[in-house]
Amino acid sequence: MSDKRIFLVRHGETDYNRAKLMQGRGINASINEKGLAQAEAIKRELETIKVDAIITSGLKRTQETAKPLSIHHDVPIQSYSELDEMDFGALEGKAFDEVINDLKALHSSWSSGLLDVPAGGGETPIEVFKRANKKVLELLGTTTASTIVFVLHGRLLRILLSEWLGLGLKNMHQIEHTNGAINELVWYKGKFESRLLNQVDHLNDLHHD
């Protein structure tokens, strides 16, 4: 089994991100002007690397973020709904401030190991990990690509990286994620090893607004 170089990228900013609104699997928002600039910055950061495959969720914000990179490398985007963001149920679309007590309760439950508690009647961290991890491992096990870029979502990245890097799901809050950030991992003999986490240097020129 050959090793693979993996880039995990968080999608560019949407108006939901900017307005601090809950954005889960049920919200299919496009990236905004800043998100488009972040997508271009991601492309510039990865343009000299030989990218063999580009994989996104089924949601527009990841596909739109991946588009400049796809065009530059002439590599088609593969989209899978199994890689969508967590379903936050009734919390989706609401302001963080409006649901802050719900979010604090979820954080308390999850960080104490109660990982079968659903978000707003939606999905649990365990359910999200199972569906996304299964798809990622299926893709890694069948593709001939050696360098793969995944464009995904913030909470999903926390869930996957916390498990893959040995922190455990209850410590997923320790994983930082910024719109447009890049994580680099190596996958070898069925295990993930981090090379770079939440890399944002390529976004520095975009922070003036």
Sequence and secondary structure as in RCSB ss.txt:
>XXXX:A:sequence
MSDKRIFLVRHGETDYNRAKLMQGRGINASINEKGLAQAEAIKRELETIKVDAIITSGLKRTQETAKPLSIHHDV
PIQSYSELDEMDFGALEGKAFDEVINDLKALHSSWSSGLLDVPAGGGETPIEVFKRANKKVLELLGTTTASTIVF
VLHGRLLRILLSEWLGLGLKNMHQIEHTNGAINELVWYKGKFESRLLNQVDHLNDLHHD
>XXXX:A:secstr
   EEEEEEE   BHHHHTTB   TT    B HHHHHHHHHHHHHHTTS   EEEEESSHHHHHHHHHHHHHHT 
 EEEEGGG     GGGTTSBGGGGHHHHHHHHHHHHTT TT  STTS  HHHHHHHHHHHHHHHHHH   SEEEE
EE HHHHHHHHHHHTTS GGGGGGS   TT EEEEEEETTEEEEEEEEE GGGGGGTT 
